[in-house]
Amino acid sequence: MIEENIKPDDLVLICHKDRKYLKKVDVNTTFNGKGGNIIFSELVGKPFGKLYGEYEIYRPTLEDIIMFGIKRDTQIIYPKDAAYICFKLNITSGSKVLELGTGSGAMTLLFSAVAGADGKVITVEKEERHFRNAKRNIEKFSIFPNVEFINCDIFDFKGSGFKSVFIDVREPWHYIGHIIELTRPSASLGMIVPTTNQVTEILKAFEIHKNFGNIEICEIMLRKYKTISERLRPFDRMVAHTGYLIFARRIET
């Protein structure tokens, strides 16, 4: 059972108007913001979901940790895309997931949480710097010890029988042929790229390698609204284009 009262070294989400902060409860420090000061030692023993002066104090969700907690040295995938990726790759409790291109570990963390204690995530990253940073992020924030990190070139990774594969690298079309060797028939494959010319290259690779069907290309828009009852309208700014999502299913020919 999750302890509902705040303890030393817990993570807390601090909300003030439209600002959010993810902080560790260090009893020897304070938090200073536009809503005033928070003396962290005074939070200890208090329940999550409580007002502290002008601040709202919550237990962080996985989204909060990914958006405000992990250290980024690459662009992360936004929650609006990440949730759909999990859905399309059919990742559930107990799933075994292959991720090619760990990046900062945001999707790794989500895959780990969804696969759960009985699942496993194998993530492959070529760049040593990204590999080390992502591993620190996962060790710091992961709920389950179900992630295996591999620091190597994707072509050097050997495996077979995967049912869920996600690729997040600059030129994923180079690896389509290799994916055939790593997956079983009917496996789900997902990719994300920022430009249309990259999508074109992926489609050309699918035309060369005939082992993928049920291809889907999409992008997801999320528009948030101001929560003022008398003046309900969208925010003036939004994160519009984040990436094109490409999905396919492995098929025997």
C-alpha positions in Angstrom: 0.0 0.0 0.0 1.3 3.5 -0.9 2.0 5.7 2.1 -0.3 8.7 1.7 1.6 11.0 4.0 4.7 12.9 2.9 8.1 11.5 4.1 11.6 13.0 3.9 13.1 12.6 0.3 9.7 12.0 -1.3 9.0 13.7 -4.6 6.2 16.3 -4.5 4.4 18.1 -7.3 4.0 21.8 -6.3 1.3 23.7 -8.3 0.7 27.5 -8.3 -1.7 28.8 -10.8 -0.3 27.7 -14.2 3.1 26.7 -12.9 4.3 23.3 -11.8 7.4 22.2 -10.0 8.7 18.7 -9.1 10.8 18.8 -6.0 12.4 16.5 -3.5 11.4 16.9 0.1 14.8 17.9 1.6 14.0 18.8 5.3 17.0 21.1 5.4 15.9 23.3 2.5 13.0 25.5 1.4 11.2 26.2 -1.8 10.9 29.8 -3.0 8.3 30.7 -5.7 5.8 33.3 -6.7 3.3 31.9 -4.1 5.8 32.4 -1.3 8.1 30.0 0.6 7.6 26.3 1.4 9.6 24.9 4.4 10.0 21.3 3.4 10.3 20.0 7.0 6.7 21.3 7.6 5.4 19.0 4.8 6.6 15.8 6.5 3.7 13.9 7.9 1.2 15.9 6.0 -1.0 14.1 3.4 -0.6 14.5 -0.3 -3.3 16.5 -2.0 -3.3 19.4 0.5 -2.9 23.2 0.3 0.2 24.8 1.7 -0.4 28.6 1.6 -1.0 29.4 -2.0 0.4 26.1 -3.2 -1.2 22.8 -4.0 0.9 19.7 -3.0 0.3 16.5 -4.9 1.9 13.1 -5.3 3.6 13.2 -8.8 2.1 11.1 -11.5 4.2 9.4 -14.1 3.5 12.2 -16.5 4.8 14.7 -14.0 8.0 12.8 -13.6 8.6 12.5 -17.3 7.7 16.2 -18.0 9.4 17.8 -15.0 11.7 15.2 -13.4 13.9 13.4 -15.9 17.1 15.0 -17.1 16.9 15.5 -20.8 19.8 15.4 -23.2 17.5 14.6 -26.2 14.0 15.7 -27.2 11.5 13.5 -25.3 8.2 12.2 -26.7 5.2 14.1 -25.4 2.5 12.3 -23.3 -0.1 12.8 -26.1 2.1 10.7 -28.4 3.5 8.3 -25.8 0.1 7.0 -24.7 -1.0 6.3 -28.3 2.3 4.5 -28.9 1.7 2.1 -26.0 -1.9 1.5 -27.2 -0.8 0.8 -30.8 2.1 -1.5 -29.7 -0.3 -3.5 -27.5 1.9 -3.1 -24.4 0.1 -4.4 -21.3 1.1 -5.9 -18.0 3.7 -8.7 -18.6 4.7 -7.5 -22.1 8.2 -7.8 -23.4 9.2 -4.6 -25.2 12.2 -3.8 -27.4 13.1 -0.1 -27.7 15.7 0.9 -30.2 17.1 4.4 -29.3 16.8 5.0 -25.6 17.3 8.8 -25.8 16.7 10.3 -22.3 14.6 7.4 -21.2 11.1 8.9 -21.2 9.5 6.2 -23.2 11.6 3.6 -21.4 10.1 4.8 -18.2 6.6 4.6 -19.6 7.1 1.1 -21.1 8.5 -0.1 -17.8 5.5 1.2 -15.9 2.9 -0.3 -18.3 4.7 -3.7 -18.6 4.8 -3.9 -14.8 6.6 -6.3 -12.5 6.0 -9.3 -14.8 7.1 -7.5 -18.0 10.5 -6.5 -19.4 11.9 -3.6 -21.4 15.1 -4.1 -23.4 16.4 -0.7 -24.6 19.3 -0.3 -27.0 21.3 3.0 -27.2 24.4 3.5 -29.3 25.5 6.9 -27.8 27.4 6.5 -24.5 26.3 9.9 -23.2 22.6 9.2 -23.8 23.0 5.7 -22.5 24.4 6.9 -19.1 21.9 9.7 -18.7 18.9 7.5 -19.5 20.1 4.8 -17.1 20.4 7.3 -14.3 16.9 8.6 -15.0 15.4 5.1 -14.9 17.3 4.1 -11.8 16.0 7.2 -10.1 12.4 7.1 -11.2 11.4 3.6 -12.3 8.8 1.7 -10.2 9.9 -1.8 -11.4 13.3 -3.3 -11.9 12.4 -4.6 -15.3 14.7 -2.6 -17.7 17.7 -4.1 -19.4 20.1 -1.5 -20.9 22.3 -2.3 -23.8 24.9 0.1 -25.1 25.6 -0.9 -28.7 24.8 -0.2 -32.4 21.3 -1.4 -33.3 22.8 -3.7 -36.0 24.9 -5.4 -33.3 21.9 -6.3 -31.1 20.8 -9.8 -31.6 17.4 -11.2 -30.5 14.2 -12.7 -31.9 10.5 -13.2 -31.1 9.7 -9.7 -30.0 6.0 -8.7 -30.3 6.4 -5.0 -29.6 9.2 -2.8 -31.0 9.6 0.9 -30.9 12.3 2.8 -32.8 13.2 6.4 -32.0 16.4 7.2 -34.0 17.2 9.8 -36.7 17.1 7.4 -39.7 14.9 4.4 -38.7 14.5 3.2 -42.3 18.0 1.7 -42.2 16.8 -0.8 -39.6 13.6 -2.1 -41.1 15.4 -5.2 -42.5 17.0 -5.9 -39.2 13.6 -5.6 -37.4 12.4 -8.5 -39.5 15.0 -10.7 -37.8 14.1 -9.4 -34.3 10.3 -9.9 -34.5 7.7 -12.6 -34.8 4.9 -12.6 -37.3 2.0 -10.2 -36.3 4.4 -8.2 -34.1 3.7 -4.4 -33.8 6.3 -1.8 -34.8 6.2 1.9 -34.0 8.4 4.8 -35.0 8.4 8.6 -34.5 10.1 11.1 -36.8 9.8 14.9 -37.0 9.7 15.5 -40.8 7.7 14.3 -43.8 10.8 13.4 -45.8 11.8 10.9 -43.1 8.3 9.4 -43.4 8.9 9.0 -47.1 12.1 7.2 -46.5 10.4 4.8 -44.1 7.6 4.1 -46.7 10.3 3.3 -49.3 12.0 0.9 -46.9 8.6 -0.8 -46.3 8.3 -1.2 -50.1 11.7 -2.8 -50.3 11.1 -5.1 -47.3 7.8 -6.8 -48.0 7.3 -8.1 -44.4 5.2 -5.3 -43.0 1.6 -4.4 -43.5 -1.3 -2.6 -41.9 0.8 0.6 -42.1 -0.5 3.7 -40.4 0.8 7.3 -40.4 -0.6 9.9 -38.1 0.1 12.9 -35.9 -1.8 13.9 -32.7 -2.9 17.4 -31.8 -3.7 18.3 -28.2 -5.3 21.7 -27.5 -5.7 22.7 -23.8 -8.3 25.2 -22.5 -8.2 27.9 -19.8 -10.2 26.7 -16.8 -12.1 30.0 -16.2 -15.8 29.3 -16.2 -16.9 32.7 -17.4 -14.2 32.9 -20.1 -13.7 29.4 -21.4 -11.4 29.4 -24.4 -8.2 27.7 -25.6 -4.8 28.7 -24.4 -3.1 31.2 -26.7 -0.2 28.9 -27.3 0.0 25.2 -27.9 2.6 22.5 -28.7 1.3 21.7 -32.2 3.6 19.4 -34.3 5.7 17.1 -32.2 6.2 14.2 -34.6 4.8 11.8 -37.2 3.9 8.4 -35.8 4.3 5.4 -38.1 3.0 2.0 -37.2 3.1 -1.3 -39.0 2.5 -5.1 -38.3 5.0 -7.8 -39.2 3.6 -10.3 -41.8 5.1 -13.3 -43.5 5.1 -13.3 -47.3 
